Amino acid sequence: MYALGNAYLRLAEWSLSELGKLDGGQARLHQAMGHNYRVQGRPDLALRAFERAVQADPTLPEVHLAMAQVHMEQKQWAEARQEVERELAIVPESAGARALLDRLSALEPGAPPP
């Protein structure tokens, strides 16, 4: 079963890579690649893909939230908080961003209350 899952992830990565060759500037493509890398446990590649998505479309929602989650998983509190704030600047009513701020406040040593 593990080999099948691993093969699926490689196929998904290859497919996204091929799509990128067609039009590598698409923000949603980079966003999808970032999520794919997160599933694979490759946070460094996920962050790079999310950064490319932001470069392609700075107003794309959910990208900063995904970046915040990666930073939080790595206990990079300041970076996570900064990305949540960027997400809230794009989508002020984002329930996901507000929930993540609450989680950050609970996890981050010495964090200010939300």
JOPE-V650779 format. One record per residue. N is the residue number from 1. RES is the residue in one small letter. D_LAST is the distance of its C-alpha to the last C-alpha in whole Angstrom. Layout:
BEGIN
N | RES | D_LAST
N | RES | D_LAST
END
This chain:
BEGIN
1 | m | 42
2 | y | 40
3 | a | 43
4 | l | 42
5 | g | 39
6 | n | 39
7 | a | 42
8 | y | 39
9 | l | 37
10 | r | 39
11 | l | 41
12 | a | 37
13 | e | 37
14 | w | 40
15 | s | 40
16 | l | 37
17 | s | 39
18 | e | 42
19 | l | 40
20 | g | 38
21 | k | 42
22 | l | 43
23 | d | 40
24 | g | 37
25 | g | 35
26 | q | 34
27 | a | 30
28 | r | 30
29 | l | 32
30 | h | 30
31 | q | 27
32 | a | 29
33 | m | 31
34 | g | 27
35 | h | 27
36 | n | 30
37 | y | 30
38 | r | 26
39 | v | 28
40 | q | 31
41 | g | 29
42 | r | 29
43 | p | 26
44 | d | 28
45 | l | 30
46 | a | 27
47 | l | 25
48 | r | 28
49 | a | 29
50 | f | 25
51 | e | 26
52 | r | 29
53 | a | 28
54 | v | 25
55 | q | 28
56 | a | 30
57 | d | 28
58 | p | 25
59 | t | 24
60 | l | 24
61 | p | 21
62 | e | 20
63 | v | 21
64 | h | 18
65 | l | 16
66 | a | 19
67 | m | 19
68 | a | 15
69 | q | 17
70 | v | 20
71 | h | 18
72 | m | 16
73 | e | 19
74 | q | 20
75 | k | 18
76 | q | 17
77 | w | 14
78 | a | 14
79 | e | 16
80 | a | 14
81 | r | 11
82 | q | 13
83 | e | 15
84 | v | 12
85 | e | 12
86 | r | 15
87 | e | 15
88 | l | 13
89 | a | 16
90 | i | 18
91 | v | 17
92 | p | 14
93 | e | 15
94 | s | 14
95 | a | 13
96 | g | 13
97 | a | 11
98 | r | 8
99 | a | 10
100 | l | 10
101 | l | 6
102 | d | 6
103 | r | 9
104 | l | 9
105 | s | 7
106 | a | 9
107 | l | 12
108 | e | 12
109 | p | 14
110 | g | 12
111 | a | 9
112 | p | 6
113 | p | 4
114 | p | 0
END
